[in-house]
Each structure stands twice: as structure tokens, then as C-alpha cells.
Amino acid sequence: GREDGTLPDRPTVWPSPEGLDEAPSNGGLEALTSLPDGGLLALTEDQQAGDAKAGYLWRDGAWFHLAYRPAEGFKPTGASVLPGSDDLLVLERAVYLLSGFNVRLVRIASRDIQPAAVLQGEEIARWSSPFTVDNFEAVAARRDSEGRTLVYLLSDDNFEAFQRTLLLMFELEE
């Protein structure tokens, strides 16, 4: 945006990725982040691509297919670029009848984000009950004034009494 808070241009309509219309209801695009090279990475929650989840990469004015392989039972729900490294953080969530929500954070090397790739990163954190965990659907990362990498997670209560809207902040140590 501009210094006065206005946007520099009018919104534009982007073409939908080919094949996205085949995603199941409420199982389409869930994680979306801009990439340092000007591209976009979009991951679906429930659209299968073989043994992985379908994903799409926007580069040079076109969509390309790729895939994302979460941990067994997990689905991607958010993504954010890690400042200073251009690597990606992907938030995954699983819901189990007895244990409730489970969450994990995965780091994807930026060099791996290419058309037709099957992304499967390194798990850097995982937690479940009794720790604070809920329906986490968003992740963001930034550097603070002291150079620390801070990671934020946001949950959605879906207007349900048994869920909460939470904003958590963690420091990511290298």
C-alpha cells in the first residue's frame, strides 16, 4: 500500500488454477502465501494429487501444478515465508475423535518450491493436548527489532462453543 494507506491499484481478477474446480466442497484452497520471487503458493486442504494434497504455484503469469505431502492424518491450513531465509512455514492440522486438535509446523526449503514438485518438509514443531491447541488455520512469521523470528498462529472458533479464537506467538530459534 501507499503511505496514505490506499492501495496502489484496483483489484484484478486472477484466473483460477486448472483443476481446482475438482476440489471437494470446503476442501479447496486453504493455505495461500506470496513468495519472495513475486509468485504465490496455494495448497488445498482435501484435493488429492496421488498420495499428497494438490497445490498450485503462480509464476510468470501462469499457474503450475505441484503437490504437498502432509503427515498422516494432517492437512495444510496455512503458509508463510520465513523472513531472512525465503524458506516456507506450513501449518498442518489434524482432528482426532479422542485427542481433538493436533498441530504441526513444517519448514520447506525455498529451492524445493518448483512446478511439479512434491513438497514434504522438515517438521520443526508438533503439539496437542494438554498444550494450548485449537482449530489453527493461519500462520505468519516476522523478525522483530532484536532480530528474533516470531511465528504467529491463529485459530478459528467457527462459531462453535467448543472451539476458541486464539492468537499465539512463538519465537523460532535457529
Secondary structure as UniProt FT lines:
FT   TURN            3..4
FT   TURN            18..19
FT   HELIX           20..22
FT   TURN            25..26
FT   STRAND          29..34
FT   TURN            36..37
FT   STRAND          40..49
FT   TURN            50..51
FT   STRAND          52..59
FT   TURN            60..61
FT   STRAND          62..68
FT   TURN            72..73
FT   STRAND          75..81
FT   TURN            83..85
FT   STRAND          88..96
FT   TURN            97..99
FT   STRAND          100..108
FT   HELIX           110..112
FT   TURN            115..116
FT   STRAND          118..119
FT   STRAND          122..128
FT   TURN            129..130
FT   STRAND          136..143
FT   TURN            145..146
FT   STRAND          149..155
FT   TURN            158..159
FT   TURN            161..162
FT   STRAND          167..172
//
